[in-house]
């Protein structure tokens, strides 16, 4: 059961950012109880690495559907039980835990996780955790110019590999949000248009 639902979550996660995204969200909605059972069982028997991977596959579903509190709890337990050496799945879970806590407005509690994840991502030298860590950090820092510099680094990494097109589209959207907040409307429009073009290229109806 666990292996089947981990495989299903991986397959549907890969579809969430493309033309099959709405159907993938709907299937994940239907499988919530099975996914919860898989997570619970995996944690109980000590499938530490496999559970980390499963919560990572559920990140975007949980974000978009608003399961922030539940996702925080699953990530928190998975992170606490994980082997604490550098690992891409642990790094992603730390980033996600920071996100789920912060999105509920508890910024001080979210604080410790991202500073741990970003150096780990740099040591791992893998694009996915580093792009995600930079994208998240750019949203967290209060100074806009610092945020732009962080996102510029993330954009350069994502542009170098077409597998990260959806992350690139997401960064451009957040970049536009921050520019708009500071009245830089022409620059914000440019970022939104770049994001929209990438979303259209992906066929991502959900985000378009």
C-alpha positions as CSV (number, residue, x, y, z in Angstrom):
1,X,0.0,0.0,0.0
2,X,2.8,2.4,1.0
3,X,4.8,1.8,-2.2
4,X,1.7,2.1,-4.4
5,X,0.7,5.4,-2.9
6,X,4.2,6.8,-2.9
7,X,4.5,5.9,-6.6
8,X,1.1,7.5,-7.3
9,X,2.0,10.7,-5.4
10,X,5.2,10.9,-7.5
11,X,3.4,10.5,-10.8
12,X,0.6,13.0,-9.9
13,X,3.1,15.5,-8.5
14,X,4.8,15.5,-11.9
15,X,1.5,16.3,-13.6
16,X,0.4,19.2,-11.3
17,X,2.2,21.8,-13.4
18,X,1.0,20.7,-16.8
19,X,-2.1,20.2,-18.9
20,X,-3.2,17.3,-16.7
21,X,-2.9,19.3,-13.5
22,X,-6.6,19.7,-12.7
23,X,-7.2,16.0,-13.0
24,X,-4.1,15.3,-10.9
25,X,-5.4,17.6,-8.1
26,X,-8.8,15.8,-8.3
27,X,-7.2,12.4,-7.9
28,X,-5.1,13.5,-5.0
29,X,-8.2,14.9,-3.4
30,X,-9.9,11.5,-3.7
31,X,-6.8,9.7,-2.3
32,X,-6.4,11.8,0.9
33,X,-7.2,9.0,3.3
34,X,-5.0,6.5,1.6
35,X,-2.1,9.0,1.5
36,X,-2.6,9.7,5.2
37,X,-2.6,6.0,6.0
38,X,0.6,5.6,4.0
39,X,2.3,8.4,5.8
40,X,1.2,7.1,9.2
41,X,2.3,3.6,8.5
42,X,5.6,4.7,7.0
43,X,6.4,6.8,10.1
44,X,5.4,4.0,12.5
45,X,7.7,1.4,10.9
46,X,10.6,3.8,10.4
47,X,10.6,4.3,6.6
48,X,12.4,7.6,7.2
49,X,13.8,8.2,3.7
50,X,10.7,7.0,1.9
51,X,8.4,9.2,4.0
52,X,10.6,12.3,3.3
53,X,10.2,11.6,-0.4
54,X,6.4,11.2,-0.1
55,X,5.9,14.4,1.8
56,X,8.0,16.2,-0.9
57,X,5.8,14.8,-3.6
58,X,2.7,16.2,-1.7
59,X,4.1,19.7,-1.1
60,X,2.5,21.5,-4.0
61,X,-0.8,19.7,-3.6
62,X,-0.9,20.7,0.1
63,X,0.1,24.3,-0.7
64,X,-2.6,24.8,-3.4
65,X,-5.3,23.0,-1.5
66,X,-4.7,24.9,1.8
67,X,-3.7,21.9,4.0
68,X,-1.0,24.0,5.6
69,X,-1.5,22.9,9.2
70,X,-1.7,19.2,8.4
71,X,1.3,19.4,6.0
72,X,3.3,21.2,8.8
73,X,2.7,18.3,11.1
74,X,3.7,15.6,8.6
75,X,6.8,17.5,7.6
76,X,7.8,18.2,11.2
77,X,7.6,14.5,12.2
78,X,9.4,13.4,9.0
79,X,12.2,15.9,9.6
80,X,12.6,15.1,13.3
81,X,13.0,11.3,12.5
82,X,15.3,11.7,9.5
83,X,19.0,11.1,9.5
84,X,20.5,14.6,9.9
85,X,23.3,14.4,7.3
86,X,23.1,16.4,4.1
87,X,20.4,14.9,1.9
88,X,18.3,16.4,-0.9
89,X,15.0,15.0,0.5
90,X,15.7,16.3,4.0
91,X,16.7,19.6,2.5
92,X,13.4,19.9,0.5
93,X,11.4,18.9,3.6
94,X,13.1,21.6,5.7
95,X,12.3,24.2,3.0
96,X,8.7,23.0,2.9
97,X,8.4,23.0,6.7
98,X,9.5,26.6,6.8
99,X,7.0,27.5,4.1
100,X,4.0,25.8,5.8
101,X,4.7,27.5,9.1
102,X,5.3,30.9,7.6
103,X,2.2,30.8,5.4
104,X,0.2,30.4,8.6
105,X,1.8,33.7,9.8
106,X,4.1,32.2,12.4
107,X,7.2,33.7,11.0
108,X,9.5,33.5,14.1
109,X,8.8,29.7,14.3
110,X,9.6,29.3,10.6
111,X,12.9,31.1,11.0
112,X,15.3,28.2,12.0
113,X,14.5,25.8,9.1
114,X,15.4,27.8,6.0
115,X,18.9,29.0,7.3
116,X,19.6,25.3,7.8
117,X,18.3,24.3,4.4
118,X,20.1,26.8,2.2
119,X,23.7,26.0,3.2
120,X,22.8,22.3,2.9
121,X,21.4,23.0,-0.6
122,X,24.6,24.7,-1.6
123,X,26.7,21.8,-0.3
124,X,24.6,19.3,-2.2
125,X,25.0,21.4,-5.4
126,X,21.8,20.0,-6.7
127,X,19.5,22.4,-8.7
128,X,16.1,21.5,-7.3
129,X,16.8,22.1,-3.6
130,X,18.9,25.1,-4.3
131,X,16.3,26.7,-6.5
132,X,13.5,26.0,-4.0
133,X,15.6,27.4,-1.1
134,X,16.4,30.6,-3.0
135,X,12.8,31.0,-4.2
136,X,11.6,30.7,-0.6
137,X,14.3,32.9,0.9
138,X,13.4,35.6,-1.7
139,X,9.9,35.7,-0.3
140,X,11.1,35.8,3.3
141,X,13.6,38.6,3.2
142,X,12.1,42.1,4.0
143,X,14.5,44.1,1.8
144,X,13.2,44.1,-1.8
145,X,16.6,44.6,-3.4
146,X,18.0,41.6,-1.5
147,X,15.0,39.6,-2.7
148,X,15.6,40.5,-6.3
149,X,19.3,39.5,-6.0
150,X,18.3,36.1,-4.5
151,X,15.7,35.5,-7.2
152,X,18.1,36.5,-10.0
153,X,20.4,33.7,-8.8
154,X,17.5,31.2,-8.7
155,X,16.4,32.3,-12.2
156,X,19.9,31.8,-13.6
157,X,19.9,28.2,-12.2
158,X,16.4,27.4,-13.4
159,X,16.9,28.8,-16.9
160,X,19.9,26.4,-17.4
161,X,17.7,23.3,-17.1
162,X,14.2,23.0,-18.8
163,X,13.2,20.5,-16.0
164,X,12.7,23.6,-13.8
165,X,10.4,25.6,-16.0
166,X,7.6,25.6,-13.5
167,X,9.9,26.8,-10.7
168,X,11.1,29.6,-13.1
169,X,7.5,30.6,-13.8
170,X,6.8,30.7,-10.1
171,X,9.8,32.8,-9.3
172,X,8.9,35.3,-12.0
173,X,5.4,35.6,-10.6
174,X,6.7,36.3,-7.0
175,X,9.2,38.7,-8.5
176,X,6.3,40.5,-10.1
177,X,4.3,40.6,-6.8
178,X,7.2,42.2,-5.0
179,X,7.8,44.8,-7.7
180,X,4.1,45.7,-7.8
181,X,4.1,46.2,-4.0
182,X,6.7,48.9,-4.5
183,X,4.9,50.6,-7.4
184,X,7.3,49.4,-10.1
185,X,4.4,48.5,-12.3
186,X,6.2,48.3,-15.7
187,X,8.8,45.9,-14.3
188,X,6.1,43.9,-12.6
189,X,4.2,43.6,-15.8
190,X,7.3,42.3,-17.5
191,X,7.8,39.6,-14.9
192,X,4.1,38.6,-14.9
193,X,4.2,38.3,-18.7
194,X,7.3,36.1,-18.5
195,X,5.6,33.9,-15.9
196,X,2.4,33.7,-18.0
197,X,4.3,32.7,-21.1
198,X,6.0,29.9,-19.2
199,X,2.8,28.7,-17.7
200,X,1.2,28.7,-21.2
201,X,4.2,26.8,-22.5
202,X,3.6,24.2,-19.7
203,X,-0.1,24.1,-20.3
204,X,-0.6,24.9,-16.6
205,X,-4.3,25.9,-16.5
206,X,-4.3,26.0,-12.7
207,X,-1.7,28.8,-12.5
208,X,-2.6,30.6,-15.8
